[in-house]
Amino acid sequence: MSVCPVEAIEISPVTGIPIVNELQCIGCQECIKACVFNSIWFNKEKNIAYKCDLCSGNPRCIEVCPAQALVLEELEEVSDE
């Protein structure tokens, strides 16, 4: 979040996870380079960074996965490693 020059990454009040404010993003891609989880992508069509927002707390991908291979778990602690 701290590498964004326009503070376009904020904590979602719904899910508590970082999200990209698409209206504020300038497409510099600094967040993509800095993300240790590789969870931010670049949308070339919109020229902005993109990050999953967990469908506002109800991830659709989990619902529709035919193999039930996806789960949503809360992390107790996130390590810098």
Residue pairs with C-beta under 8 A, 6 or more apart in sequence:
1 7
1 9
1 10
1 18
1 31
3 30
3 31
3 33
3 34
4 28
4 30
4 31
5 26
5 28
5 30
6 24
6 25
6 26
7 24
8 20
8 21
8 22
8 24
8 25
8 26
8 31
8 49
9 18
9 19
9 20
9 21
9 31
9 51
10 18
10 19
10 21
11 17
11 18
11 19
12 18
12 19
12 53
12 56
14 56
14 57
15 53
15 54
15 56
15 57
17 53
17 54
18 51
19 51
19 53
20 31
20 40
20 48
20 49
20 50
20 51
22 46
22 48
22 50
25 48
25 49
26 48
27 42
27 47
27 48
27 49
29 42
29 49
31 40
31 49
32 40
32 41
32 42
32 49
36 80
39 51
39 52
40 49
40 50
40 51
41 49
41 50
41 51
42 48
42 49
42 50
43 49
43 50
52 59
54 72
55 61
59 70
59 72
61 70
62 70
62 71
62 72
